[in-house]
Amino acid sequence: MNPERARWNAKHRKGGHDMPSIPMLLYQGRLTPGRALDVAGGRGENAAILALAGWRVTYADLSDTAVSEARRRAAELKAPVRFVQADALRLPFRGPFETIVVVNFLERSLAPELIRLLAPGGTLLCEQPTSGISPEYCAKPGEFARMFASLQTLIDTAADLVGH
């Protein structure tokens, strides 16, 4: 088995984030539903909420455990989500997506690919802790604005950014 898949499976077996992204909940009503991509979607709460709100959602995660849990949750909520087991570092999508969500997953090298997949005028929502986890995975103030410099920043609270 892929060592990264095994690592993420172990992480998700220990538990994970059952709650959806609060910034996503606050701002999703301001967006025009279209195609959405949930990268490293974990337990699938964000994907299910977007699907129930009218988006055509593609969920991607490397972990077998996460994909299984996300499928179960989407079925429970009757949320029409398309599931793809995929490594975030090698996303198999052409895009464009009107909305891309990346919550509690920080891989800085992924920024150019997310920009490529984002539709013109689309929205990228990134949310990452600024403390409380290993420092290399903490977002630093202004980091998302620098990583996504070609996008217009709508809100940046150090831990989350919505931009288009």
Phi and psi in degrees as a GROMACS rama.xvg file:
@    title "Ramachandran Plot"
@    xaxis  label "Phi"
@    yaxis  label "Psi"
@TYPE xy
-53.8081  125.73  ASN-2
-60.0804  -34.7742  PRO-3
-67.276  -40.5277  GLU-4
-62.1125  -43.5881  ARG-5
-61.9137  -42.0577  ALA-6
-62.343  -45.9111  ARG-7
-69.905  -35.3879  TRP-8
-60.1165  -46.0792  ASN-9
-60.6657  -42.6698  ALA-10
-61.1937  -46.0104  LYS-11
-72.5785  -27.445  HIS-12
-66.4309  -28.9576  ARG-13
-73.9118  -13.222  LYS-14
123.357  -175.948  GLY-15
-177.098  -163.609  GLY-16
-86.4512  111.224  HIS-17
-88.0147  -15.9309  ASP-18
-90.8423  143.103  MET-19
-72.3859  166.974  PRO-20
-67.3631  123.365  SER-21
-64.1114  -46.0976  ILE-22
-58.4709  -37.7599  PRO-23
-63.7134  -42.4842  MET-24
-61.9927  -40.0366  LEU-25
-68.7792  -36.7969  LEU-26
-103.859  -14.3788  TYR-27
-61.7924  -29.32  GLN-28
-68.5145  -17.3261  GLY-29
-87.8206  -6.17317  ARG-30
-102.52  149.636  LEU-31
-82.1781  120.232  THR-32
-58.7894  141.961  PRO-33
-163.401  -142.303  GLY-34
-82.8214  134.974  ARG-35
-127.931  145.513  ALA-36
-122.691  125.972  LEU-37
-106.862  104.965  ASP-38
-88.4715  132.577  VAL-39
53.683  52.7677  ALA-40
-69.6787  -5.57108  GLY-41
56.2317  -129.12  GLY-42
-77.1589  -2.74734  ARG-43
87.199  8.1996  GLY-44
-61.3703  -44.6722  GLU-45
-65.7663  -42.445  ASN-46
-61.2484  -44.935  ALA-47
-63.6589  -42.5871  ALA-48
-63.9645  -44.708  ILE-49
-63.3133  -41.7501  LEU-50
-62.0835  -42.7615  ALA-51
-67.5274  -23.3362  LEU-52
-89.5119  0.608525  ALA-53
112.955  -5.26949  GLY-54
-74.9586  153.595  TRP-55
-94.0426  101.933  ARG-56
-101.432  132.875  VAL-57
-111.924  125.658  THR-58
-104.901  136.186  TYR-59
-133.137  131.619  ALA-60
-155.078  148.906  ASP-61
-80.991  -30.5219  LEU-62
-75.6476  127.664  SER-63
-59.6795  -41.8148  ASP-64
-63.0298  -46.063  THR-65
-64.6689  -45.2692  ALA-66
-61.312  -43.2948  VAL-67
-61.2273  -46.0745  SER-68
-65.1977  -41.1671  GLU-69
-65.6417  -40.2099  ALA-70
-60.9179  -44.6555  ARG-71
-60.7749  -44.984  ARG-72
-65.8343  -42.6907  ARG-73
-63.3309  -41.0593  ALA-74
-64.6503  -41.9202  ALA-75
-59.6062  -39.8895  GLU-76
-89.4155  -5.1953  LEU-77
58.7156  42.3824  LYS-78
-97.3661  121.878  ALA-79
-79.0088  88.883  PRO-80
-112.271  137.708  VAL-81
-91.2187  125.483  ARG-82
-104.457  131.936  PHE-83
-132.349  121.394  VAL-84
-83.3133  112.453  GLN-85
-152.32  148.832  ALA-86
-78.1105  127.618  ASP-87
-59.5281  -23.8454  ALA-88
-80.8446  -9.67192  LEU-89
-140.06  62.0523  ARG-90
-66.1745  130.529  LEU-91
-93.065  35.5484  PRO-92
-113.617  151.966  PHE-93
-95.8403  -30.8239  ARG-94
79.3276  -166.119  GLY-95
-82.3391  158.574  PRO-96
-117.712  133.347  PHE-97
-71.3435  -28.2035  GLU-98
-136.422  133.026  THR-99
-126.04  131.227  ILE-100
-118.704  128.853  VAL-101
-134.305  105.448  VAL-102
-122.054  130.339  VAL-103
57.9494  38.2246  ASN-104
-149.558  117.16  PHE-105
-122.664  108.373  LEU-106
-130.527  98.9095  GLU-107
-58.3077  -32.4435  ARG-108
-68.6899  -11.0418  SER-109
-80.0765  -14.6793  LEU-110
-52.7082  -49.232  ALA-111
-61.1483  -36.6715  PRO-112
-68.2064  -38.6266  GLU-113
-64.4072  -41.5816  LEU-114
-62.81  -41.37  ILE-115
-62.5739  -39.2433  ARG-116
-77.8882  -17.0909  LEU-117
-79.2834  130.727  LEU-118
-66.4576  149.187  ALA-119
-55.0618  131.409  PRO-120
78.5018  2.34029  GLY-121
-75.1167  177.473  GLY-122
-124.032  131.718  THR-123
-111.257  123.94  LEU-124
-114.486  115.778  LEU-125
-116.65  132.53  CYS-126
-136.065  126.458  GLU-127
-149.439  139.504  GLN-128
-59.53  152.556  PRO-129
-103.775  -7.24636  THR-130
-162.541  171.479  SER-131
90.7934  -4.91526  GLY-132
-133.32  178.529  ILE-133
-51.8539  129.951  SER-134
-52.9282  -33.4946  PRO-135
-67.6513  -16.0253  GLU-136
-103.282  4.62689  TYR-137
-87.7203  134.902  CYS-138
-76.2365  141.59  ALA-139
-102.535  151.643  LYS-140
-51.0948  129.399  PRO-141
78.6153  -2.83826  GLY-142
-63.6435  -44.6694  GLU-143
-64.5159  -39.9  PHE-144
-61.2868  -36.5216  ALA-145
-73.1549  -42.5248  ARG-146
-62.976  -34.2748  MET-147
-116.797  46.4903  PHE-148
-58.6309  -26.7951  ALA-149
-78.7101  -6.63674  SER-150
-101.824  152.569  LEU-151
-82.0891  126.428  GLN-152
-79.6361  126.808  THR-153
-97.1813  -39.1364  LEU-154
-150.457  138.607  ILE-155
-142.461  108.875  ASP-156
-112.378  26.3341  THR-157
75.0431  -40.536  ALA-158
-96.1975  -17.4993  ALA-159
-147.971  155.805  ASP-160
-146.491  134.702  LEU-161
-119.819  125.316  VAL-162
-143.022  158.543  GLY-163
